[in-house]
Amino acid sequence: MVKQVSSIMYDKGGMMLMGMSDFSNCDWVKYDFNVIQAEMEAQGMASEDEDLMGDMINIDENVVCTDMAISDSEFEVGGNVCDGTDVMLNLISMANQYK
């Protein structure tokens, strides 16, 4: 489950980085897309016109969704919140090397 607040994304349990980094002691992992966007622009991996946050939250039109009852408490960020911004940046940089 992912919660977005402005340019901050919270990933419940660090599912986005599962197996790529150890966030096992984290209830939520936070990603600051202002920092990620700025660093990618500085490294020439993204332009100012690109919207990385928008790309992360837009759903592929081929995905089929069904209604599901989820309580608001699922979106309450609490417990141990870890910062995964640098880990995400490192993964994006590594992937960019193989383009």
Contact map, one row per residue, 1 for C-alpha under 8 A:
111000000011001000000000000000000000000000000000000000000000000000000000000000000000000000000000000
111100001111000000000000000000000000000000000000000000000000000000000000001000000000000000000000000
111110001111000000000000000000000000000000000000000000000000000000000000001000000000000000000000000
011111111100000000000000000000000000000000000000000000000000000000000000000000000000000000000000000
001111111100000000000000000000000000000000000000000000000000000000000000000000000000000000000000000
000111111000000000000000000000000000000000000000000000000000000000000000000000000000000000000000000
000111111000000000000000000000011100000000000000000010000000000000000000000000000000000000000000000
000111111100000000000000000001111100000000000000000000000000000000000000000000000000000000000000000
011111111110000000000000000001111000000000000000000000000000000000000000000000000000000000000000000
011110011111000000000000000111100000000000000000000000000000000000000000000010000000000000000000000
111000001111111100000000000111000000000000000000000000000000000000000000000000000000000000000000000
111000000111111000000000001110000000000000000000000000000000000000000000000000000000000000000000000
000000000011111000000011011110000000000000000000000000000000000000000000000000000000000000000000000
000000000011111111000011011110000000000000000000000000000000000000000000000000000000000000000000000
100000000011111111000000000000000000000000000000000000000000000000000000000000000000000000000000000
000000000010011111000000000000000000000000000000000000000000000000000000000000000000000000000000000
000000000000011111111000000000000000000000000000000000000000000000000000000000000000000100000000000
000000000000011111111100000000000000000000000000000000000000000000000000000000000000000000000000000
000000000000000011111100000000000000000000000000000000000000000000000000000000000000000000000000000
000000000000000011111100000000000000000000000000000000000000000000000000000000000000000000000000000
000000000000000011111110000000000000000000000000000000000000000000000000000000000000001000000000000
000000000000000001111111100000000000000000000000000000000000000000000000000000000000000000000000000
000000000000110000001111110010000000000000000000000000000000000000000000000000000100000000000000000
000000000000110000000111111000000000000000000000000000000000000000000000000000000000000000000000000
000000000000000000000111111000000000000000000000000000000000000000000000000000010000000000000000000
000000000000110000000011111110000000000000000000000000000000000000000000000000111100000000000000000
000000000001110000000001111110000000000000000000000000000000000000000000000001111100000000000000000
000000000111110000000000011111000000000000000000000000000000000000000000000011111100000000000000000
000000000111110000000010011111100000000000000000000000000000000000000000000000001111000000000000000
000000011110000000000000000111110000000000000000000000000000000000000000000000001111100000000000000
000000011100000000000000000011111000000000000000000000000000000000000000000000000011100100000000000
000000111000000000000000000001111111000000000000000000000000000000000000000000000000100000000000000
000000111000000000000000000000111111100000000000000110000000000000000000000000000000100000000000000
000000110000000000000000000000011111110000000000000000000000000000000000000000000000000000000000000
000000000000000000000000000000011111111000000000000000000000000000000000000000000000100000000000000
000000000000000000000000000000011111111100000000000000000000000000000000000000000000100110000000000
000000000000000000000000000000001111111110000100001100000000000000000000000000000000000000000000000
000000000000000000000000000000000111111111000000000000000000000000000000000000000000000000000000000
000000000000000000000000000000000011111111100000000000000000000000000000000000000000000010000000000
000000000000000000000000000000000001111111111110000000000000000000000000000000000000000000000000000
000000000000000000000000000000000000111111111111000000000000000000000000000000000000000000000000000
000000000000000000000000000000000000011111111000000000000000000000000000000000000000000000000000000
000000000000000000000000000000000000001111111100000000000000000000000000000000000000000000000000000
000000000000000000000000000000000000000111111110000000000000000000000000000000000000000000000000000
000000000000000000000000000000000000000111111110000000000000000000000000000000000000000000000001000
000000000000000000000000000000000000100110111111010000000000000000000000000000000000000000000000000
000000000000000000000000000000000000000110011111110000000000000000000000000000000000000000000000000
000000000000000000000000000000000000000010000111111000000000000000000000000000000000000000000000000
000000000000000000000000000000000000000000000011111000000000000000000000000000000000000000000000000
000000000000000000000000000000000000000000000111111100000000000000000000000000000000000000000000000
000000000000000000000000000000000000100000000001111111100000000000000000000000000000000000000000000
000000000000000000000000000000001000100000000000011111110000000000000000000000000000000000000000000
000000100000000000000000000000001000000000000000001111111000000000000000000000000000000000000000000
000000000000000000000000000000000000000000000000001111111100000000000000000000000000000000000000000
000000000000000000000000000000000000000000000000001111111100000000000000000000000000000000000000000
000000000000000000000000000000000000000000000000000111111100000000000000000000000000000000000000000
000000000000000000000000000000000000000000000000000011111110000000000000000000000000000000000000000
000000000000000000000000000000000000000000000000000001111111000000000000000000000000000000000000000
000000000000000000000000000000000000000000000000000000001111101000000000000000000000000000000000000
000000000000000000000000000000000000000000000000000000000111111000000000000000000000000000000000000
000000000000000000000000000000000000000000000000000000000011111100000000000000000000000000000000000
000000000000000000000000000000000000000000000000000000000001111100000000000000000000000000000000000
000000000000000000000000000000000000000000000000000000000011111110000000000000000000000000000000000
000000000000000000000000000000000000000000000000000000000000111111000000000000000000000000000000000
000000000000000000000000000000000000000000000000000000000000001111100000000000000000000000000000000
000000000000000000000000000000000000000000000000000000000000000111110000000000000000000000000000000
000000000000000000000000000000000000000000000000000000000000000011111000000000000000000000000000000
000000000000000000000000000000000000000000000000000000000000000001111100000000000000000000000000000
000000000000000000000000000000000000000000000000000000000000000000111110000000000000000000000000000
000000000000000000000000000000000000000000000000000000000000000000011111010000000000000000000000000
000000000000000000000000000000000000000000000000000000000000000000001111111000000000000000000000000
000000000000000000000000000000000000000000000000000000000000000000000111111100000000000000000000000
000000000000000000000000000000000000000000000000000000000000000000000011111100000000000000000000000
000000000000000000000000000000000000000000000000000000000000000000000111111100000000000000000000000
011000000000000000000000000000000000000000000000000000000000000000000011111110000000000000000000000
000000000000000000000000000000000000000000000000000000000000000000000001111111000000000000000000000
000000000100000000000000000100000000000000000000000000000000000000000000001111101000000000000000000
000000000000000000000000001100000000000000000000000000000000000000000000000111111000000000000000000
000000000000000000000000011100000000000000000000000000000000000000000000000011111000000000000000000
000000000000000000000000111100000000000000000000000000000000000000000000000001111100000000000000000
000000000000000000000000011111000000000000000000000000000000000000000000000011111110000000000000000
000000000000000000000010011111000000000000000000000000000000000000000000000000011111000000000000000
000000000000000000000000000011100000000000000000000000000000000000000000000000001111110000000000000
000000000000000000000000000011100000000000000000000000000000000000000000000000000111111100000000000
000000000000000000000000000001111011000000000000000000000000000000000000000000000011111110000000000
000000000000000000000000000000000000000000000000000000000000000000000000000000000011111111000000000
000000000000000000001000000000000000000000000000000000000000000000000000000000000001111111100000000
000000000000000010000000000000100001000000000000000000000000000000000000000000000001111111110000000
000000000000000000000000000000000001001000000000000000000000000000000000000000000000111111111000000
000000000000000000000000000000000000000000000000000000000000000000000000000000000000011111111100000
000000000000000000000000000000000000000000000000000000000000000000000000000000000000001111111110000
000000000000000000000000000000000000000000000000000000000000000000000000000000000000000111111111000
000000000000000000000000000000000000000000000000000000000000000000000000000000000000000011111111100
000000000000000000000000000000000000000000000000000000000000000000000000000000000000000001111111110
000000000000000000000000000000000000000000000000000000000000000000000000000000000000000000111111111
000000000000000000000000000000000000000000001000000000000000000000000000000000000000000000011111111
000000000000000000000000000000000000000000000000000000000000000000000000000000000000000000001111111
000000000000000000000000000000000000000000000000000000000000000000000000000000000000000000000111111
000000000000000000000000000000000000000000000000000000000000000000000000000000000000000000000011111
